[in-house]
């Protein structure tokens, strides 16, 4: 089940005895967990019918929390907050006890489990099977590029702010893929210039911290566009950050951008949708901005020349891994070759 299906069930007044939330997007998990909690405990005047475990409980603690009757309320909620209760490596006694609990949850108890894992394969199969029989399993992944665009626009609208589509794509690229990251940056931008209705690219560049990947993209951009002077200047700046960002990681990111540009350009010519290209490159939704940029970068570039750069990346990668060449020297070789 996904979060949209869960929303429909809750709107229809359907409350299950157990909910398992897993996946990458914590904002979605927390939103629905709070909704379930507030719905189940709306008549809880004592505040004593919510138990939250932030560490793995003992078997006795778990049984007490789940089986004890609610106090002056129809139901109670027991939450396991990212403690690994679903883990395949969970101790046998607790795993067996939790599986038994799931097979016979009291009608007055609602169990909520929040896990960090994005893949159900990380869970104990017997426990997961028991959970699927007992209640709902909800996958909470990052929003698609289109859904994140819509969400962020609504957030800006709350502050009576507007932003162009191009600048929104750029902003989402600079943020990580989580909703909480986008919310922080939207609030920052909205509060910066209260007099203006429009959020500008200049304000984004001023206020939103650029990641190392964005700096490397600027380096790749300069390499691909044969701007050797700029490329060497950016590389010198990155060398100053070598303790934080190792040279081999920078080299790998440069190669990733060059390959990404080639794949995006080929797919664009073959009319492959951008979201498909995003999946082929195994990029997260916030990197959709890159696909358009790659296609624009590739315009007018010789495909043979880009293939030559990719081949050089492969050769240099082999030499780096076998300690035959320094990663910084390898990047310099890419700059020189691209500029020929």
C-alpha positions as CSV (number, residue, x, y, z in Angstrom):
1,X,0.0,0.0,0.0
2,X,1.2,3.5,-0.7
3,X,0.4,6.7,1.3
4,X,-2.4,7.8,-1.1
5,X,-4.3,4.5,-0.6
6,X,-3.8,4.9,3.2
7,X,-5.3,8.4,3.0
8,X,-8.4,7.1,1.3
9,X,-8.8,4.4,4.0
10,X,-8.4,6.8,6.9
11,X,-10.8,9.3,5.2
12,X,-13.4,6.4,5.1
13,X,-12.9,5.9,8.8
14,X,-11.1,2.6,8.4
15,X,-8.5,2.0,11.3
16,X,-6.4,-1.1,11.3
17,X,-4.8,-2.8,14.3
18,X,-1.3,-2.4,12.9
19,X,0.6,-0.1,10.6
20,X,4.2,-0.6,9.3
21,X,5.8,2.5,7.7
22,X,9.0,2.0,5.7
23,X,10.8,3.8,2.9
24,X,12.9,6.9,2.4
25,X,10.5,9.8,3.1
26,X,10.2,10.5,6.8
27,X,7.8,13.5,6.3
28,X,5.2,11.2,4.8
29,X,5.6,8.6,7.6
30,X,5.4,11.2,10.4
31,X,2.4,12.9,8.8
32,X,0.3,9.7,8.6
33,X,1.5,8.4,12.0
34,X,0.3,11.6,13.6
35,X,-3.0,11.4,11.8
36,X,-3.5,7.8,12.9
37,X,-2.5,8.7,16.5
38,X,-4.8,11.7,16.7
39,X,-7.7,9.8,15.2
40,X,-7.4,6.8,17.5
41,X,-6.7,8.9,20.6
42,X,-9.1,11.8,19.9
43,X,-11.1,11.0,23.1
44,X,-8.0,10.4,25.2
45,X,-8.3,13.1,27.9
46,X,-5.6,11.6,30.1
47,X,-2.7,11.4,27.6
48,X,-1.9,8.0,29.1
49,X,-2.8,5.8,26.1
50,X,0.2,6.4,23.9
51,X,3.4,4.3,24.4
52,X,6.4,5.0,22.3
53,X,9.5,2.9,22.3
54,X,12.7,4.7,21.1
55,X,14.8,1.7,22.0
56,X,14.1,-2.0,21.7
57,X,11.9,-3.1,24.6
58,X,12.2,-6.3,26.5
59,X,9.6,-9.0,25.8
60,X,7.8,-8.2,29.1
61,X,7.8,-4.4,28.3
62,X,6.3,-5.0,24.9
63,X,3.6,-7.4,26.2
64,X,2.7,-5.0,28.9
65,X,2.4,-2.1,26.5
66,X,0.3,-4.0,23.9
67,X,-1.9,-6.1,26.2
68,X,-2.8,-3.8,29.1
69,X,-6.2,-2.2,28.7
70,X,-6.5,1.5,27.7
71,X,-7.2,4.0,30.6
72,X,-10.5,5.9,30.3
73,X,-10.4,5.6,26.5
74,X,-11.7,3.2,23.9
75,X,-8.3,2.5,22.3
76,X,-4.5,2.9,22.8
77,X,-1.5,3.3,20.5
78,X,1.8,1.5,20.9
79,X,4.6,2.8,18.6
80,X,8.0,1.4,17.8
81,X,10.0,4.3,16.5
82,X,12.8,3.1,14.3
83,X,14.1,0.6,16.8
84,X,14.5,-2.3,14.4
85,X,11.6,-4.4,15.6
86,X,11.2,-5.7,12.0
87,X,14.9,-6.5,11.5
88,X,15.9,-10.0,10.4
89,X,18.7,-9.8,13.0
90,X,16.3,-9.2,15.9
91,X,17.0,-11.5,18.8
92,X,15.0,-14.7,18.6
93,X,12.9,-14.3,21.8
94,X,11.8,-10.8,20.9
95,X,11.1,-11.8,17.2
96,X,9.0,-14.7,18.3
97,X,7.1,-12.7,20.9
98,X,6.4,-9.9,18.4
99,X,5.2,-12.3,15.8
100,X,2.8,-13.8,18.3
101,X,1.6,-10.4,19.3
102,X,0.8,-9.5,15.7
103,X,-1.2,-12.7,15.3
104,X,-3.5,-11.8,18.1
105,X,-3.6,-8.0,18.7
106,X,-6.2,-6.9,21.2
107,X,-9.1,-5.0,19.6
108,X,-8.3,-2.0,21.7
109,X,-4.6,-1.7,20.6
110,X,-3.2,-0.1,17.5
111,X,0.4,-0.9,16.8
112,X,2.5,1.5,14.7
113,X,6.0,0.6,13.5
114,X,8.2,3.2,11.8
115,X,11.4,1.8,10.1
116,X,14.2,3.5,8.1
117,X,14.6,0.7,5.6
118,X,13.5,1.4,2.0
119,X,13.5,-2.3,1.1
120,X,11.3,-4.9,2.7
121,X,14.0,-7.5,2.1
122,X,15.7,-6.1,5.2
123,X,12.8,-7.3,7.4
124,X,12.3,-10.7,9.0
125,X,10.1,-12.7,6.7
126,X,8.0,-14.3,9.5
127,X,7.4,-11.0,11.2
128,X,6.6,-9.2,7.9
129,X,4.1,-12.0,7.0
130,X,2.5,-11.6,10.3
131,X,2.3,-7.9,9.9
132,X,0.7,-8.1,6.5
133,X,-2.0,-10.3,7.9
134,X,-2.5,-8.1,10.9
135,X,-2.7,-4.7,9.3
136,X,-1.3,-2.3,6.7
137,X,2.2,-2.0,5.3
138,X,2.8,1.4,3.8
139,X,5.8,2.3,1.5
140,X,6.8,5.9,1.9
141,X,9.2,6.8,-0.9
142,X,10.5,10.1,-2.1
143,X,8.0,12.1,-4.1
144,X,8.2,12.1,-7.9
145,X,9.6,15.2,-9.5
146,X,6.1,16.4,-10.5
147,X,4.7,15.8,-7.1
148,X,7.5,17.6,-5.4
149,X,7.1,20.5,-7.7
150,X,3.4,20.7,-6.8
151,X,4.1,20.3,-3.1
152,X,6.8,23.0,-3.1
153,X,4.6,25.5,-5.1
154,X,1.9,25.1,-2.5
155,X,4.3,25.8,0.3
156,X,5.5,29.0,-1.5
157,X,1.9,30.0,-2.0
158,X,1.3,29.9,1.8
159,X,3.8,32.7,2.0
160,X,2.3,34.5,-1.0
161,X,5.4,33.7,-3.1
162,X,5.8,32.7,-6.7
163,X,8.7,31.1,-8.5
164,X,9.3,30.2,-12.1
165,X,9.3,26.5,-13.1
166,X,13.0,26.6,-14.1
167,X,14.0,28.1,-10.8
168,X,11.9,25.6,-8.9
169,X,13.6,22.8,-10.7
170,X,17.0,24.3,-9.9
171,X,16.0,24.7,-6.2
172,X,14.8,21.1,-5.9
173,X,18.1,19.9,-7.5
174,X,20.1,21.8,-4.8
175,X,18.0,20.2,-2.0
176,X,18.3,16.6,-1.1
177,X,15.3,14.5,-2.0
178,X,13.4,14.7,1.3
179,X,10.3,16.9,1.9
180,X,11.8,18.2,5.1
181,X,14.9,19.5,3.2
182,X,12.6,21.3,0.7
183,X,10.5,22.8,3.5
184,X,13.5,24.3,5.2
185,X,14.7,26.0,2.0
186,X,11.2,27.2,1.1
187,X,10.8,28.9,4.5
188,X,14.3,30.4,4.3
189,X,13.6,31.9,0.9
190,X,10.1,33.0,1.7
191,X,11.3,34.9,4.8
192,X,14.4,36.5,3.2
193,X,12.7,39.1,1.1
194,X,9.2,39.7,2.4
195,X,8.7,42.8,0.1
196,X,9.0,40.8,-3.1
197,X,6.4,38.3,-4.4
198,X,8.9,36.6,-6.6
199,X,11.7,34.2,-5.5
200,X,14.7,34.7,-7.8
201,X,17.6,32.5,-8.9
202,X,19.9,35.1,-7.3
203,X,18.2,34.5,-3.9
204,X,18.5,30.7,-4.3
205,X,22.2,31.0,-5.0
206,X,22.6,33.3,-2.0
207,X,20.7,31.3,0.5
208,X,20.7,27.6,-0.5
209,X,23.9,25.9,0.4
210,X,25.3,24.0,-2.6
211,X,26.4,20.5,-2.1
212,X,29.7,19.1,-3.2
213,X,27.9,17.4,-6.1
214,X,26.7,20.8,-7.3
215,X,30.2,22.1,-7.2
216,X,31.4,19.1,-9.2
217,X,28.6,19.6,-11.6
218,X,30.0,23.1,-12.3
219,X,33.4,21.5,-12.9
220,X,31.9,19.0,-15.3
221,X,29.9,21.8,-17.0
222,X,33.2,23.7,-17.6
223,X,34.9,20.5,-18.8
224,X,32.1,19.6,-21.3
225,X,31.9,23.2,-22.6
226,X,35.7,23.3,-23.1
227,X,36.1,26.1,-20.6
228,X,39.5,24.9,-19.3
229,X,40.3,28.0,-17.4
230,X,37.1,27.8,-15.3
231,X,37.5,24.1,-14.9
232,X,41.1,24.4,-13.4
233,X,39.9,27.2,-11.1
234,X,37.1,25.1,-9.7
235,X,39.4,22.1,-9.3
236,X,41.8,24.2,-7.3
237,X,39.0,25.3,-5.0
238,X,37.9,21.6,-4.6
239,X,41.5,20.7,-3.7
240,X,41.2,22.9,-0.6
241,X,38.3,20.7,0.6
242,X,40.2,17.4,0.0
243,X,39.8,16.4,3.7
244,X,36.0,16.6,3.4
245,X,35.7,15.5,-0.2
246,X,38.4,13.0,-1.4
247,X,39.8,13.4,-4.9
248,X,38.6,9.9,-6.0
249,X,35.0,10.8,-5.1
250,X,35.3,14.1,-7.1
251,X,36.6,12.1,-10.1
252,X,33.8,9.6,-9.9
253,X,31.2,12.4,-9.8
254,X,32.7,14.1,-12.9
255,X,32.6,10.8,-14.8
256,X,29.0,10.3,-13.6
257,X,28.0,13.6,-15.1
258,X,29.7,12.9,-18.4
259,X,28.0,9.5,-18.7
260,X,24.7,11.1,-17.6
261,X,25.0,13.7,-20.3
262,X,25.6,11.1,-23.0
263,X,22.7,8.9,-21.9
264,X,20.3,11.8,-21.5
265,X,21.2,13.1,-25.0
266,X,20.8,9.7,-26.7
267,X,17.5,9.1,-24.9
268,X,16.2,12.6,-25.8
269,X,16.9,12.0,-29.5
270,X,15.0,8.6,-29.2
271,X,12.1,10.4,-27.5
272,X,12.6,8.5,-24.3
273,X,10.6,10.3,-21.5
274,X,12.7,12.1,-18.9
275,X,11.4,10.1,-16.0
276,X,12.5,6.9,-17.7
277,X,16.0,8.3,-18.2
278,X,16.0,9.3,-14.5
279,X,15.4,5.6,-13.6
280,X,18.0,4.3,-16.1
281,X,20.6,6.6,-14.5
282,X,19.4,5.6,-11.0
283,X,18.9,9.2,-10.1
284,X,16.7,10.4,-7.3
285,X,13.6,12.5,-8.2
286,X,15.2,15.8,-7.3
287,X,17.8,15.3,-10.1
288,X,15.2,15.6,-12.8
289,X,16.6,19.1,-13.4
290,X,19.8,17.5,-14.5
291,X,18.2,15.6,-17.4
292,X,17.1,18.8,-19.1
293,X,20.5,20.4,-18.4
294,X,22.3,17.4,-19.8
295,X,20.3,17.5,-23.0
296,X,21.0,21.2,-23.4
297,X,24.7,20.6,-22.7
298,X,24.9,17.9,-25.4
299,X,23.3,20.1,-28.0
300,X,26.0,20.8,-30.6
301,X,28.5,18.5,-29.0
302,X,30.1,15.7,-31.0
303,X,28.8,12.4,-29.8
304,X,32.1,10.8,-30.8
305,X,33.9,13.4,-28.6
306,X,31.7,12.6,-25.6
307,X,32.3,8.8,-26.2
308,X,36.0,9.6,-26.3
309,X,35.7,11.3,-22.9
310,X,33.8,8.3,-21.4
311,X,36.4,5.9,-22.7
312,X,39.1,8.1,-21.1
313,X,37.1,8.1,-17.8
314,X,37.2,4.3,-17.9
315,X,40.9,4.2,-18.5
316,X,41.7,6.7,-15.8
317,X,39.4,4.9,-13.3
318,X,41.3,1.7,-13.8
319,X,44.6,3.5,-13.2
320,X,43.3,5.2,-10.1
321,X,42.1,2.0,-8.6
322,X,45.4,0.4,-9.3
323,X,47.4,3.3,-7.8
324,X,48.9,4.2,-11.2
325,X,47.7,7.8,-11.3
326,X,46.5,10.5,-8.8
327,X,42.8,11.3,-9.1
328,X,43.5,15.0,-9.4
329,X,45.9,14.4,-12.3
330,X,43.1,12.2,-13.8
331,X,40.7,15.1,-13.6
332,X,43.3,17.4,-15.2
333,X,43.7,14.9,-18.1
334,X,39.9,15.1,-18.7
335,X,40.0,18.9,-18.7
336,X,42.9,18.9,-21.2
337,X,41.3,16.2,-23.4
338,X,37.9,17.9,-23.5
339,X,39.6,21.2,-24.5
340,X,41.3,19.8,-27.6
